[in-house]
Amino acid sequence: MNVGSETAKMLVFFTPGGAEEFWLEVGEEATEDNIGVWWTEEQFEAVEETLERHHVRLLPGDEEAFKK
């Protein structure tokens, strides 16, 4: 989350490649309504199968690390 007042850019590498397909499948276009809004537990549960299919793992407590 960008906590500053300026536009932020982020560069992400996936090694080995393939995990980016998860974001292409479930990602949302950024809008004024959803910038800085955390996913709900229901949203995370809805993508469990997709996470597994793309070999992406979210570790317990990860969401707290990103809120700081």
Long-range contacts (C-beta under 8 A, 24 or more apart in sequence): 1-36, 1-66, 1-67, 2-36, 18-54, 18-55, 19-54, 19-55, 19-56, 21-54, 22-47, 22-50, 22-51, 22-54, 22-56, 25-50, 25-54, 26-50, 38-63, 38-67
